[in-house]
Amino acid sequence: MKDASRLEIPVGCNPRCNGCSHRELTRVASLEQKEGFLRRAMAGLELHPRVISPIRSVGEEGRLGYRNRTCLHARLSGSGTGPNLQFGLLRAQGVGAPSREPEFVPIPDCPVHSERVRGIFKRLTQVLPGNFSELPLVYGVVSGAFLTLVLKCAPRPVSQALVRVEWQDFERDFGIRGVFVNFHASSGKRIFSSSGWQRVWGKDREVDASGLVYGPQSFQQLIPSLDQEALELASHFMSAKSGDLVLDLYSGLGKSLRLWRDQGAQAMGVELGSEAVSCARQNAAGPGIEILLGRCSDRLPQLKAQTASVLAYATVLAYLNPPRTGLEPEVLDWLSQEARPERVAYLSCSPGTLARDLLGFKRAGYEIARLQAFDFFPQTHHVEALALLQKMPTPR
């Protein structure tokens, strides 16, 4: 008897691709699994069941074709048929495989990618050379209006193979506004070299639908409606007002900083990416807004000084959006034990590190008022969550 929770894989999926582990699950079954995973990750916090709200997701129609930004490996097929150049993912091979090297899996018709992204990579297979001696391509990256080709070599003059491409056709057909190469001789899990950028054609900045300036290295969520919903939920809970100080850590392009500015609050943002800081300083410019470049742990002296200067008269709040590794230990200790913001909104892409950090806040006297799950990556096992925390009164 057929399992009602399972589906045929979507049209266009390569059966060998393991990028979407939920592709054979119904929407309901996928969301149930994600909620269950989040609840298990939070088991050590002993939360009331009602604290974890039902996961927010897109409808059935939004589960495919949503990925308008992606990073794909480049390989030469060596088959002698069709395009020599292919784009796809690497798939780890199991014990007993003839080779333990990852298998390259081409995904030209991936149904999770938008039609635009599929078109860009198909066109690249037609216009780029079918050998890597001239162009040692290892990754192709589409980020909004920008295309970046990562070359596994030291910096050198841009190849004539790239100069000859009619990039205006990519602008006309796919909305590409800028093309870059990133020279990265040791490229592997770390995709970009911070110093290896060179523009081939077009612009180095663009403005998205929400008015945010961004560049080729910029991170933006794949489903803007869910991203906006998460930010609005955080904003409503934090209730920043004129005179408050918001500590906005891992602040990205400054979308949240812009919101605190518009609410009349002071804000201090910290972000590691230099491009993101440059864009944030345009996106959230205004009185009382300061944006620092670097690791949050390295910027603790400035954060401490700013917080100490306002504690006597201002409410301190925190908005946190760290990478998968979560908060740096010294940052968690300072926030929970010294800065002690009245309210904290923490958006996490890793339930494991989120649970670890929430335990630190809980031990320091914070109550977890709500945990809202989000399905930012339909068809995959990934689940993100927004935690809303309230500082509890100190017992007398």
C-alpha positions in Angstrom: 0.0 0.0 0.0 1.4 3.4 -1.0 2.5 5.7 1.9 0.2 8.7 1.8 3.0 10.9 3.1 5.3 10.2 0.2 5.3 11.5 -3.4 7.2 10.8 -6.6 10.3 13.0 -6.9 9.5 16.2 -8.8 10.0 16.4 -12.5 13.5 17.5 -13.3 15.1 16.1 -10.1 18.3 14.0 -10.7 17.6 10.8 -8.5 21.2 10.8 -7.5 21.1 14.3 -6.1 20.7 14.5 -2.3 20.3 18.2 -2.0 16.6 18.0 -1.1 16.0 15.2 1.4 12.3 16.0 1.7 11.5 16.0 -2.0 9.5 12.8 -1.7 7.5 14.0 1.3 4.2 15.8 1.2 4.2 19.4 2.5 2.4 18.2 5.7 4.8 15.4 6.3 7.8 17.6 5.7 6.6 20.3 8.1 5.8 17.7 10.7 9.3 16.3 10.5 10.8 19.8 10.9 8.7 20.7 13.9 9.5 17.3 15.5 13.3 17.9 14.9 13.0 21.4 16.5 11.1 20.1 19.5 13.7 17.3 20.1 16.6 19.8 19.8 14.9 21.9 22.5 14.1 19.0 24.8 16.8 20.0 27.4 15.2 23.5 27.8 12.0 22.0 29.3 9.8 24.4 27.4 6.0 24.3 27.7 4.6 22.7 24.5 2.8 25.9 23.6 6.0 28.0 23.5 6.9 26.4 20.2 4.5 27.8 17.6 3.4 25.8 14.5 5.9 26.2 11.7 5.4 29.0 9.1 5.8 28.1 5.5 4.8 28.9 2.0 1.9 27.2 0.3 2.2 24.2 -2.0 2.8 26.3 -5.0 5.9 28.0 -3.4 7.8 24.8 -2.6 9.3 24.5 -6.1 11.1 27.1 -8.2 11.8 29.4 -5.2 15.6 29.3 -5.2 16.7 32.4 -7.1 20.2 32.3 -5.5 22.5 29.3 -5.6 26.0 28.1 -5.7 26.9 25.1 -8.0 30.0 23.1 -8.6 31.4 23.1 -12.1 32.7 20.0 -13.8 33.7 18.8 -17.3 31.6 15.9 -18.4 34.2 14.1 -20.5 31.4 12.2 -22.3 31.8 13.8 -25.7 28.1 14.3 -25.9 26.2 17.5 -25.0 27.9 20.4 -23.3 31.3 19.6 -21.8 30.7 22.0 -19.0 28.1 21.0 -16.4 26.9 22.4 -13.1 25.7 20.4 -10.1 26.3 19.3 -6.5 28.8 16.9 -4.9 27.3 13.8 -3.3 29.2 11.9 -0.6 29.7 8.3 -1.4 29.1 5.6 1.2 31.3 2.9 2.7 32.2 0.3 0.0 32.0 2.7 -2.9 34.8 2.2 -5.5 36.0 5.7 -4.6 35.4 7.7 -1.5 35.7 10.9 -3.4 32.4 12.8 -3.7 30.4 12.1 -6.7 29.5 15.0 -9.0 25.8 15.1 -9.8 24.6 17.4 -12.6 21.3 19.1 -12.0 20.5 21.2 -15.1 16.7 21.0 -14.6 16.5 21.2 -10.8 12.9 22.1 -10.0 13.8 23.9 -6.8 15.8 26.4 -8.8 13.9 29.2 -10.4 13.5 29.1 -14.2 15.8 32.1 -14.3 18.6 30.3 -12.4 18.2 27.3 -14.6 18.4 29.5 -17.7 21.6 31.3 -16.5 23.5 28.0 -15.9 22.3 26.5 -19.2 23.5 29.6 -21.0 26.9 29.4 -19.3 27.4 25.9 -20.6 26.9 27.3 -24.1 29.2 30.4 -23.8 32.1 29.3 -21.6 35.0 27.2 -22.9 34.7 23.4 -22.6 38.2 23.1 -21.0 39.6 24.2 -17.7 43.1 25.1 -18.9 41.9 28.5 -20.0 39.2 28.9 -17.3 39.8 26.7 -14.1 36.2 27.0 -13.0 35.2 25.4 -9.7 31.9 27.2 -8.7 29.2 29.3 -10.4 27.3 31.5 -8.0 24.1 33.5 -8.7 23.1 36.0 -6.0 20.3 38.2 -7.1 21.5 40.4 -10.0 25.1 39.1 -9.8 26.9 36.2 -11.3 30.3 35.1 -9.9 32.6 32.5 -11.4 35.1 31.1 -8.8 38.4 30.1 -10.4 40.8 27.7 -8.7 43.9 29.7 -9.4 46.0 32.7 -8.2 44.8 36.1 -9.4 45.7 36.8 -13.0 44.3 38.9 -15.9 40.7 38.1 -16.8 40.6 35.4 -19.5 39.6 36.4 -23.0 37.0 33.6 -22.8 35.1 35.8 -20.4 35.8 39.1 -22.2 34.3 37.7 -25.4 31.0 36.7 -23.7 28.0 38.9 -24.6 27.1 39.6 -21.0 24.4 42.1 -22.2 22.4 39.1 -23.3 22.5 37.8 -19.7 21.2 41.2 -18.6 18.4 41.2 -21.2 17.3 37.6 -20.6 18.0 37.0 -16.9 18.4 40.4 -15.2 22.1 40.0 -14.5 23.6 43.4 -13.8 27.2 42.5 -12.8 29.6 39.6 -13.5 32.6 38.8 -11.4 35.5 36.4 -11.0 36.8 35.3 -7.7 40.3 33.9 -7.8 40.6 31.3 -5.0 43.5 28.9 -5.4 42.5 26.8 -2.4 38.8 26.9 -3.0 36.9 24.0 -1.3 34.2 24.3 1.4 35.2 27.9 1.7 33.9 29.2 -1.6 35.2 32.8 -1.9 38.6 34.3 -1.3 38.1 37.6 0.5 40.9 39.3 -1.6 40.4 37.7 -5.0 37.6 39.7 -6.5 37.6 41.2 -10.0 34.7 42.6 -11.9 34.4 41.4 -15.5 31.3 43.4 -16.6 28.5 45.6 -15.3 27.8 47.0 -11.8 29.1 46.1 -8.3 25.9 47.2 -6.5 22.2 46.7 -7.1 19.0 47.5 -5.2 16.5 44.8 -4.3 12.7 44.9 -4.2 12.7 46.1 -0.6 15.1 49.0 -1.4 18.2 47.4 0.0 21.6 48.0 -1.6 23.5 44.7 -2.0 26.5 43.2 -3.9 27.8 39.9 -5.3 28.8 38.6 -1.8 25.6 39.5 -0.1 23.5 37.0 1.8 19.7 37.3 1.5 17.0 34.9 2.4 15.5 32.9 -0.4 11.8 33.5 0.5 11.4 37.3 1.1 7.8 36.9 2.5 8.9 34.6 5.3 12.0 36.7 6.0 9.8 39.8 6.4 7.4 37.9 8.6 10.2 36.8 10.9 11.5 40.4 11.1 8.0 41.8 11.8 7.5 39.3 14.6 10.8 40.2 16.2 10.1 43.9 15.8 6.6 43.5 17.5 8.1 41.6 20.4 11.0 44.0 20.9 8.9 47.1 20.6 11.8 49.4 20.1 11.0 53.1 20.6 12.7 56.4 20.5 15.8 56.5 22.9 16.1 52.7 23.1 19.4 51.0 22.2 19.3 47.9 19.9 22.3 45.7 19.8 22.0 44.2 16.3 24.7 41.5 16.1 25.5 39.7 12.8 23.6 42.5 11.1 24.1 41.7 7.5 22.9 44.2 4.9 21.2 46.4 7.5 17.6 45.5 6.9 16.9 45.1 10.6 19.0 48.2 11.4 16.9 50.2 9.0 13.8 49.1 10.9 15.2 50.2 14.3 16.3 53.5 12.8 12.8 54.1 11.4 11.4 53.4 14.9 13.5 56.1 16.4 15.9 53.9 18.3 19.6 54.0 18.5 21.4 50.9 17.2 24.8 49.4 17.0 25.4 46.7 14.4 28.3 44.3 14.0 29.0 42.3 10.8 32.0 40.3 9.6 31.6 40.8 5.9 33.1 44.1 4.6 30.7 44.2 1.6 27.7 43.8 3.9 29.0 46.6 6.2 29.5 48.9 3.2 25.9 48.2 2.0 24.5 48.4 5.5 26.0 51.9 6.0 24.0 53.0 2.9 20.8 51.0 3.8 20.6 52.2 7.5 22.4 55.5 7.5 21.0 57.9 10.1 21.6 59.5 13.5 22.2 57.1 16.3 23.1 54.2 14.0 26.7 52.8 14.2 27.9 49.8 12.2 31.1 48.0 13.0 33.2 45.7 10.9 34.5 42.5 12.4 33.7 39.5 14.7 31.3 40.3 17.4 33.7 39.0 20.0 36.4 41.4 18.7 34.0 44.3 18.9 33.0 43.7 22.5 35.0 46.7 23.8 32.9 49.1 21.7 29.7 47.2 22.5 30.4 47.4 26.2 31.2 51.1 26.0 28.1 52.0 24.1 25.8 49.9 26.4 27.4 51.4 29.5 26.8 54.9 28.2 23.0 54.5 27.9 22.1 52.1 30.7 21.1 54.9 33.1 18.3 56.2 30.8 17.7 53.8 27.9 16.2 50.4 27.4 18.7 47.9 25.9 17.3 45.4 23.4 19.1 42.8 21.2 18.5 41.3 17.8 20.7 38.4 16.9 21.1 36.6 13.6 24.3 34.5 13.8 25.6 31.9 11.4 25.2 28.2 11.9 27.9 28.1 14.6 25.7 30.3 16.9 26.9 33.0 19.3 30.5 33.2 20.2 30.8 32.1 23.9 32.2 35.4 25.1 29.4 37.2 23.3 26.7 35.0 24.9 28.3 35.5 28.3 28.4 39.3 27.9 24.8 39.6 26.6 23.3 37.3 29.2 25.3 38.3 32.3 26.4 41.9 31.8 24.5 43.8 29.0 21.3 42.0 30.0 18.9 43.4 27.3 15.3 43.6 28.4 14.1 41.7 25.3 16.0 39.5 22.8 15.0 38.2 19.4 17.3 35.5 18.1 16.9 34.2 14.6 18.8 30.9 14.1 19.5 28.5 11.2 20.7 25.7 13.5 18.4 24.3 16.2 21.4 22.6 17.9 23.4 25.8 18.5 20.2 27.7 19.2 19.3 25.3 22.0 22.8 25.6 23.4 22.6 29.4 23.5 19.1 29.6 24.8 20.2 27.4 27.7 22.8 30.0 28.5 20.2 32.8 28.5 17.8 30.7 30.6 20.4 30.0 33.2 21.0 33.8 33.4 17.4 34.5 34.2 15.7 34.8 30.8 12.3 33.4 29.9 11.7 32.0 26.4 8.4 33.5 25.5 8.0 32.0 22.1 9.9 29.9 19.6 8.6 30.3 16.0 9.8 27.9 13.4 10.2 28.9 9.7 10.5 26.8 6.6 13.0 28.9 4.7 14.2 26.0 2.7 11.2 23.9 1.4 12.0 20.3 0.2 15.0 20.1 2.5 15.4 19.0 6.1 16.5 22.5 7.2 14.4 24.4 9.7 15.1 27.9 11.1 13.6 29.4 14.3 13.1 32.8 15.9 13.4 32.7 19.7 11.8 35.6 21.7 13.3 36.1 25.1 12.3 38.3 28.0 14.5 39.2 31.0 12.9 38.1 34.2 12.9 40.4 37.3 15.7 39.8 39.7 14.4 38.1 42.9 14.7 40.3 46.0 
